Amino acid sequence: MSPAAQWVPELRAASKQFGLAVRMAEVEIQKLQGTALTGLNSPTRTSTGAPTDLFDILLTFSDLLAKWIEHVRGTRKK
């Protein structure tokens, strides 16, 4: 048996292990996403409150401005 042919079974086994690890990781990520969505949709979830410093206020204002621009552009196209 050639040296390259000796690696074939090991590579095949490693490929199967890698595929299994990827599938298991996908399942775990889906579980984390489900947990996160459950937390986000929880009726007992509370807001973080009003912005307290200038940076938070600027970020909130920029988000508000971006949403308003999207709204205005969306209504003009119709």
C-alpha positions as CSV (number, residue, x, y, z in Angstrom):
1,M,0.0,0.0,0.0
2,S,1.4,3.4,-0.9
3,P,2.0,6.0,1.8
4,A,-0.8,8.2,0.3
5,A,-3.3,5.3,0.4
6,Q,-2.6,4.8,4.1
7,W,-4.0,8.2,4.9
8,V,-7.3,7.6,3.1
9,P,-9.1,5.9,6.1
10,E,-7.8,8.5,8.5
11,L,-9.0,11.3,6.3
12,R,-12.4,9.7,5.8
13,A,-12.8,9.3,9.6
14,A,-11.7,12.9,10.2
15,S,-14.2,14.1,7.6
16,K,-17.0,12.2,9.3
17,Q,-15.9,13.6,12.7
18,F,-15.8,17.1,11.3
19,G,-19.3,16.8,9.8
20,L,-20.7,15.5,13.1
21,A,-19.0,18.4,15.0
22,V,-20.5,21.0,12.5
23,R,-24.0,19.5,12.9
24,M,-23.7,19.5,16.7
25,A,-22.5,23.1,16.6
26,E,-25.5,24.1,14.5
27,V,-27.9,22.4,17.0
28,E,-26.2,24.3,19.9
29,I,-26.5,27.6,18.0
30,Q,-30.2,27.0,17.3
31,K,-30.7,26.3,21.0
32,L,-28.9,29.6,21.9
33,Q,-31.0,31.5,19.3
34,G,-34.2,29.9,20.8
35,T,-33.2,30.9,24.3
36,A,-32.4,34.5,23.2
37,L,-35.7,34.9,21.3
38,T,-37.6,33.5,24.3
39,G,-35.9,36.1,26.5
40,L,-36.6,38.9,24.0
41,N,-40.3,38.0,23.7
42,S,-40.7,37.6,27.5
43,P,-43.6,39.6,28.8
44,T,-41.6,40.4,32.0
45,R,-38.7,41.9,30.0
46,T,-38.1,45.5,31.0
47,S,-36.6,48.3,29.0
48,T,-33.1,49.7,29.8
49,G,-34.5,53.1,30.6
50,A,-33.8,56.5,29.3
51,P,-30.4,57.5,27.9
52,T,-28.2,58.9,30.7
53,D,-25.2,60.5,29.0
54,L,-24.5,62.5,25.9
55,F,-23.2,59.5,23.9
56,D,-26.4,57.5,24.5
57,I,-28.5,60.5,23.6
58,L,-26.6,61.0,20.3
59,L,-26.9,57.3,19.4
60,T,-30.7,57.4,20.1
61,F,-31.1,60.5,18.1
62,S,-29.1,59.1,15.1
63,D,-31.2,55.9,15.2
64,L,-34.4,58.0,15.3
65,L,-33.2,60.1,12.4
66,A,-32.3,57.0,10.3
67,K,-35.7,55.5,10.9
68,W,-37.4,58.8,10.0
69,I,-35.4,59.0,6.7
70,E,-36.3,55.4,5.9
71,H,-39.9,56.3,6.5
72,V,-39.8,59.4,4.3
73,R,-38.1,57.7,1.5
74,G,-40.5,54.8,1.7
75,T,-43.6,57.0,1.5
76,R,-42.2,59.0,-1.5
77,K,-41.6,55.9,-3.6
78,K,-45.2,54.8,-3.4
